[in-house]
Amino acid sequence: MFYRTHPLWSVEKLLSPAKNSKCQPQLNVSVLSHHIPKTAGSSLRLAFEEALGSSNVYGIYANTGASAMSKGDEIWLPSKAKVLHGHFKPHVNHPEMFPNAIRAVWVRDPLERLWSLVGHLLALKDKHPHYILLKTKLPESSLKLQETIVRELVLNNTIKAFTNTYSRFFNSVPIDKFGFVGSKHKYEEGLKQLSDLTKLQLKTLQVNRRTSQAYQLPSSIKQLETHLHHEYEIVGDFL
């Protein structure tokens, strides 16, 4: 995902290029908001921006340091950034780099998350790099039906990054080390808890939703749950 930065941040980076690290921590950051794809991350970022103003919420994506952040390396941040939100993994260095920050993450039923991800890729097609990955791993004939693709991914573990998402994400920092874990299935309840924890007035704002919350997975897909038992073991208690 390409993240469009605030115009003033480019000027600030030019004038103050120093990076934050374990030796030079960022005390202003109060929330490290980890966005696992297809777990209401876009809605949450908008809620943070509504509560704090967009200049105080910094997106951590491919073009703004997600790789460095995931490795616990030094990273440039706007001085006023209070919330870091994006596609970055937790790292053992983060508590030293951001000593005043709460680790927050949302999770979702593993099969439902995978189903939603595949639907998202089918809608965007070649506009998304992960769809291109699907095309290289799956035969063209199977790319027409969402159900066929999901079954192939689950039964044959064709793309491990898709079916081992939680295993990979929480491999260095376990889920019980997070200050907040919200459930996509109890979003409003979780948002209230996060509001109380962060002392922010976070509102329920839904964006980037392609399917209704009432949508049920096809029974043939739901029956594949045992094939992702390693994923359910990690997030099951938090759903």
C-alpha positions as CSV (number, residue, x, y, z in Angstrom):
1,M,0.0,0.0,0.0
2,F,1.3,3.5,-0.9
3,Y,0.8,6.0,1.9
4,R,0.3,9.6,1.0
5,T,2.2,11.7,3.5
6,H,1.3,15.1,4.9
7,P,3.1,17.9,2.8
8,L,4.6,19.4,5.9
9,W,6.3,16.1,6.9
10,S,8.7,16.4,3.8
11,V,9.8,19.8,5.0
12,E,10.3,18.6,8.6
13,K,12.3,15.6,7.4
14,L,14.5,17.9,5.4
15,L,15.2,20.2,8.3
16,S,15.3,17.5,11.0
17,P,16.4,14.2,9.4
18,A,17.4,12.5,12.7
19,K,15.9,9.0,13.1
20,N,14.4,7.4,16.2
21,S,15.9,4.3,17.6
22,K,16.7,2.5,20.9
23,C,19.3,5.2,21.6
24,Q,17.0,8.0,20.6
25,P,13.5,7.0,21.6
26,Q,10.3,8.8,20.6
27,L,8.5,9.7,23.8
28,N,5.5,11.4,22.0
29,V,4.1,8.2,20.5
30,S,1.3,6.7,22.6
31,V,0.0,4.0,20.3
32,L,1.6,1.5,18.0
33,S,-1.4,0.4,15.9
34,H,-0.6,-2.8,14.0
35,H,-2.8,-3.3,10.9
36,I,-3.0,-6.9,9.8
37,P,-4.6,-6.8,6.3
38,K,-8.4,-7.2,6.2
39,T,-9.0,-6.5,10.0
40,A,-10.7,-3.1,9.9
41,G,-7.4,-1.2,9.7
42,S,-8.6,1.5,7.3
43,S,-11.5,2.3,9.6
44,L,-9.3,2.4,12.6
45,R,-6.8,4.8,11.0
46,L,-9.6,7.1,10.1
47,A,-10.9,7.0,13.7
48,F,-7.5,8.0,15.0
49,E,-7.3,10.8,12.5
50,E,-10.7,12.1,13.5
51,A,-9.7,12.0,17.1
52,L,-6.2,13.5,16.9
53,G,-6.0,15.2,13.5
54,S,-4.3,13.7,10.5
55,S,-0.9,15.4,11.2
56,N,-0.7,13.4,14.5
57,V,-1.2,10.0,12.9
58,Y,1.7,8.6,10.9
59,G,1.1,5.7,8.6
60,I,3.8,3.0,8.5
61,Y,3.7,1.5,5.1
62,A,6.1,0.3,2.4
63,N,7.1,3.9,1.4
64,T,7.3,5.2,5.0
65,G,9.5,2.7,6.8
66,A,7.4,-0.5,7.3
67,S,10.4,-2.7,6.6
68,A,12.7,-0.9,9.1
69,M,10.0,-0.7,11.7
70,S,9.3,-4.5,11.4
71,K,13.0,-5.1,11.9
72,G,13.2,-2.8,14.9
73,D,15.7,-0.6,13.0
74,E,15.9,3.2,13.3
75,I,13.2,5.1,11.5
76,W,12.3,8.8,10.8
77,L,9.0,10.0,12.3
78,P,7.3,13.4,12.4
79,S,7.9,15.0,15.8
80,K,4.2,15.4,16.5
81,A,3.3,11.8,15.7
82,K,1.2,10.3,18.5
83,V,-0.1,7.2,16.7
84,L,1.9,5.0,14.4
85,H,-0.5,2.9,12.3
86,G,0.2,0.5,9.5
87,H,1.5,-2.8,8.1
88,F,4.4,-3.4,10.3
89,K,5.3,-6.3,12.6
90,P,5.9,-6.0,16.3
91,H,9.5,-6.2,17.4
92,V,11.3,-6.6,20.7
93,N,13.0,-3.3,20.2
94,H,9.8,-1.3,20.1
95,P,9.3,-0.8,23.9
96,E,12.7,0.9,24.0
97,M,12.1,2.9,20.9
98,F,8.6,4.0,22.0
99,P,8.6,3.6,25.8
100,N,5.2,5.4,26.3
101,A,3.3,3.5,23.6
102,I,0.6,0.8,23.9
103,R,0.8,-2.0,21.4
104,A,-2.5,-2.5,19.7
105,V,-3.7,-5.0,17.2
106,W,-7.0,-6.4,15.8
107,V,-7.6,-10.0,14.8
108,R,-10.3,-11.8,12.8
109,D,-11.4,-15.4,12.2
110,P,-8.6,-16.8,10.1
111,L,-10.8,-18.3,7.4
112,E,-13.0,-15.3,7.2
113,R,-9.9,-13.0,6.9
114,L,-8.5,-15.2,4.1
115,W,-11.9,-15.2,2.3
116,S,-12.1,-11.4,2.5
117,L,-8.5,-11.0,1.3
118,V,-9.1,-13.2,-1.7
119,G,-12.3,-11.3,-2.5
120,H,-10.3,-8.0,-2.2
121,L,-7.6,-9.3,-4.6
122,L,-10.2,-10.5,-7.2
123,A,-11.8,-7.0,-7.1
124,L,-8.5,-5.2,-7.6
125,K,-6.8,-7.8,-9.9
126,D,-3.5,-6.6,-11.3
127,K,-3.6,-3.4,-9.4
128,H,-2.6,-5.4,-6.3
129,P,0.8,-7.2,-6.1
130,H,-0.7,-10.1,-4.2
131,Y,-3.1,-10.8,-7.1
132,I,0.0,-11.1,-9.3
133,L,1.4,-13.5,-6.8
134,L,-1.8,-15.6,-7.0
135,K,-1.5,-15.7,-10.7
136,T,2.0,-17.1,-10.5
137,K,1.1,-19.8,-7.9
138,L,-2.3,-20.9,-9.1
139,P,-3.5,-22.2,-12.5
140,E,-5.5,-19.7,-14.5
141,S,-8.5,-21.9,-14.5
142,S,-8.8,-21.6,-10.6
143,L,-8.6,-17.8,-10.5
144,K,-12.2,-17.3,-11.5
145,L,-14.0,-18.5,-8.3
146,Q,-13.2,-17.1,-4.8
147,E,-14.2,-20.4,-3.2
148,T,-11.9,-22.4,-5.5
149,I,-8.9,-20.1,-4.7
150,V,-9.5,-20.2,-0.9
151,R,-9.8,-24.0,-0.9
152,E,-6.5,-24.3,-2.9
153,L,-4.7,-22.0,-0.5
154,V,-5.9,-23.8,2.6
155,L,-5.6,-27.4,1.5
156,N,-2.3,-27.1,-0.2
157,N,-0.8,-24.2,1.7
158,T,0.1,-22.7,-1.7
159,I,1.1,-19.3,-0.4
160,K,2.2,-19.6,3.2
161,A,2.1,-15.8,3.8
162,F,-1.7,-16.0,3.3
163,T,-2.4,-19.1,5.4
164,N,0.2,-18.6,8.2
165,T,-0.5,-14.9,8.7
166,Y,-0.9,-14.9,12.5
167,S,1.9,-17.4,13.0
168,R,4.3,-15.2,11.1
169,F,3.0,-11.9,12.6
170,F,3.3,-13.1,16.2
171,N,6.4,-15.2,15.9
172,S,8.8,-12.8,17.8
173,V,6.3,-10.9,20.0
174,P,3.4,-13.2,21.3
175,I,-0.1,-11.9,21.2
176,D,-0.3,-11.8,25.0
177,K,2.4,-9.1,25.0
178,F,0.1,-6.6,23.4
179,G,-1.6,-4.0,25.5
180,F,-4.8,-4.3,23.4
181,V,-6.2,-7.0,21.2
182,G,-9.5,-6.2,19.5
183,S,-11.8,-8.5,17.6
184,K,-13.0,-7.5,14.1
185,H,-16.2,-9.4,15.0
186,K,-16.8,-7.1,18.1
187,Y,-15.5,-3.9,16.6
188,E,-17.7,-1.4,18.4
189,E,-17.0,-3.0,21.8
190,G,-13.3,-3.2,21.1
191,L,-13.2,0.4,19.9
192,K,-14.8,1.5,23.2
193,Q,-12.1,-0.4,25.1
194,L,-9.4,1.1,23.0
195,S,-10.9,4.6,23.6
196,D,-10.8,4.0,27.3
197,L,-7.3,2.7,27.2
198,T,-5.8,5.5,25.1
199,K,-8.1,8.3,26.5
200,L,-9.1,9.1,22.9
201,Q,-12.6,9.7,21.6
202,L,-12.6,7.0,18.8
203,K,-15.7,6.8,16.7
204,T,-17.0,3.9,14.6
205,L,-16.2,4.8,11.0
206,Q,-16.5,2.0,8.4
207,V,-14.5,2.3,5.2
208,N,-13.2,-0.2,2.6
209,R,-15.9,-2.8,3.4
210,R,-16.6,-5.1,0.5
211,T,-18.9,-7.5,2.2
212,S,-21.7,-7.2,4.8
213,Q,-20.9,-7.9,8.4
214,A,-23.8,-10.4,8.4
215,Y,-22.2,-12.4,5.5
216,Q,-21.6,-16.0,6.3
217,L,-18.8,-18.1,4.9
218,P,-19.8,-20.9,2.5
219,S,-20.2,-24.1,4.5
220,S,-17.6,-25.8,2.3
221,I,-15.0,-23.2,3.4
222,K,-16.1,-23.2,7.0
223,Q,-15.3,-27.0,7.1
224,L,-11.7,-26.2,6.4
225,E,-11.1,-24.8,9.9
226,T,-9.1,-27.7,11.1
227,H,-6.5,-27.1,8.3
228,L,-5.7,-23.7,10.0
229,H,-5.7,-25.0,13.5
230,H,-2.3,-23.3,14.1
231,E,-3.8,-20.0,13.3
232,Y,-6.9,-20.5,15.5
233,E,-4.7,-21.5,18.4
234,I,-3.1,-18.1,18.4
235,V,-6.2,-15.9,18.0
236,G,-9.0,-18.1,19.1
237,D,-9.3,-16.7,22.6
238,F,-9.5,-13.2,21.3
239,L,-12.2,-13.6,18.7
